[in-house]
Amino acid sequence: MRKVFQEELTQVGDDLVEISKLVHEAITKATTAFEGADVDLAQDVIAADARIDFLQNSLDERAIDILALQGPVASDLRMIVGSLRMSASLERMGDLARHVAQLARLRYPATVIPASLTQTFKAMAQHDIDITAKVIELLQTRNLEVARDILKINIAVDDLHLSVFKAIASPDWNETASTTVDVALASRYFERFADHGVSVARKVTYLVTGEWHGPPSSIKTAS
């Protein structure tokens, strides 16, 4: 029975890695579609989100079965509960990648972002891609240096997000109302995507150390 239990725990960990890889693929494709007005690629991201949702539901069902049938305690219990919360964050990251792709599809054949903010969004998108690569590595290795890297990248995303809203509020901003809304939404999607990466990093840190340190006031709770 103990062997079966350990195999089930390993499978939960493997499922988290698989979902994180799909999220990495989703945000990479979504940003390419977003920057290049590639409607076909955007549609691929939107359709593929169902796979992420399915895997998250399967992982959650597996975890709940373990809780009900195996009665895990101590570190094993932390692993199961943490996995449930991490799967929710990963699923939300997939949703946010889909939202980015939907913006690209909505504004096709035009691009979503005006030229004045192209480089800002390119940097923000790359940071999000880097975060998902780090999340995959973190879930595979539980190396807390990687978790700290994720938090550092998130700070850069927050700074870029703030710069977008400063640009929108500037007297020099002369874009249309629809473009302004698109810019604000897109910035929010990229910023929240990074926040959920931070959430995963904090959960893994908790699993490794057994200590929970709430996010500092400068880092918002992801939603």
N, C-alpha and C positions, 0 to 999 in steps of 0.2 A: 504493500500500500504506500509506503514511504517513497518507493521508487516512482510509482505512478504520480504521486503528488509532486515530486521534483520535476518530472517530465512536464506536468501541466504548468508549473511555474515557469519553466524554460520556454514553453510555447507562448505564454503570455508575453514574455520579453521579446521573443522573436516576432510576435504580431505587432508589437509597438514599433520595432525597427522597420518592418514592412510598411506600416502606415506612414512612418516618417519619410521613407524613401518615395512613396507616392506623393506626399505633400511637397517634397523637394522638386519632384518632376512637375507637379502642378504649378508651383510658383515660378519655376524657370520658364515653362511654356507660356504662362499667363503674362509674364512681363515682356516676353518676346512679342506676343500678340498685341499687348498694350502699346509698346513702343513703335511697332511697325504696322499697326492697323491690319493685322493678319486675322481675318474673320474665321478662316477654317481652323487655325490653331486655337483660337479662342473657343470655338465650338467643341473642339476636342477636350479642352480643360473642363468645360461645363459638363460634358457628358461623363467624363472620367470621375467626377466628384462622387457619383453614386457608388463607385468601388470603395472609396475611402469610407463613406457612410456605412457600407455593408461590413467592412472589416472592423470598424469601430463597434458596431452592434454585436458582431460575433465575439470580439474580445471581451466586451462587457458581459455578455452571457456566460462566457467561459469563467471569467473572474467571479461572477456571482455564484456560479455552481461550486467553485472551489470554496468560497466562503461558507456556503450552505452545507457542503458535504464533508469538507476536510477540517473545518474549524481551526484555521491557521492562527498562530500567535506570534508575538514579538516581531522579528524582522520579516518573516513571511507575511504576516498580516499587513505590515507597512507596504510590502511589495504589491500586494493585491489592491489595497485601497489606493496607493499611489498610482498604480497602473490604470485604474478606473478614471482617475482625475487627469492623468496625462493623455489618455485616449480622447477625452473630451476636448482638451486643448488642441491636440493634433487634428481632430475632426473640424474644429472651428478654423484652424489655419487653412484646411482644405476649402472651407466655405469662403474664406476671405480671398484665396486665390481665384475661386470661381467668380466672386464679385468683380475682381480686377478684369477677368476675361469678359464678363458681361458688359462692363463699361466699354471695352474695346469693340465688342460686337455692336453695341448700341450706337457708337459714333462712326462706325465704318461707313464710307471709305476714309473719313478724316481720322486723324489721331486725336486722342483725348486731351493731351496736355499742350498748351501753347509753347512756342519756341523758347520763351524766356525762362521756363521752368524745366525744360527737357533734361538738362544735366542734373538738376536736383532730384528729379524722379528716377533717373537712371542710377544715381548713387543710392537712393533709398531702396530701389528694387534689388540692387546687387547686395546690399546689406541683408535683406531678407533671404536671398538665396544663400548667402554665407551662413546665416543663422540656421537654416534647415540642414545644411551640410554639417554644422557643428552639433545639432540635435541628434542626427544619425550617429555621429562619432560618440557622443555622450552616452546614448542608449546602449551602444555596443561595448563601451569601455568603462563607463562610470568614472572617468577621469575628471576630477573636479576643476582642474585647470581649464578644461573645455567649457564647463559651466560658467566659469568666470569670464571666459572669452565672449560667451553669449551675452552676458550682462553688459560688457563693454560695447559690443556692437549695437545693442539696444539703445544705449545712450546716444550714439551717433544718429540712429534713426529718429530718436526724439528731437534732436537738434534740427535735423532736416525738416521734420514735421512742423516744428515751430517756425522755421524760416518760410515755409509755404504759407502759413496763416499770416505772417507779417507781410508777405508779398501781396496777398489778397487784400489786406487792410490798408495797403499803401495808397496814397493819393494818385500815384502813377498807374495804378491798376485800371485798365480800360477794356477788359475782356467782357464778353456777354454774360448774362446771368446764368445761362446753361453751362458755359465753360467754367464759371466760378464754382457752381455746384459740383461739377465733375471733378475739378481740382481738389476741392475740399473733401469729397467722398474718397477719391483715390488716395489722398494723403492719409486719411483716417484708416483705410484698409491696410496700407503698408505699415502704418504705425501699430495697429492692433495685432497684425500678423507677428511682428517682432515681440510684442508683449506676451503673446501666447508661447513663443519660444522661450522667453524668460520664465514663464510659469512651469514649463517642462524642466528647465534647468534647476529651478528651486525644488521641484519634487524629487529629482534624482539626488540632489544634495541631501535632502532629508532622508532618502533611502540609504545613502552611504553613511551618513553621520548619526542619524537618529535624532537630529536636532532641527527644529523648525525656526527659521528666522524670517519673520514677515517682511514683505518688500518695504524698502524705505519710502518715505513720502514722495520722493521724486519719481518713483516708478508706480504707475497706476495699476490697479487690478484689471486684468484683461477681461473683455466681455465680447 
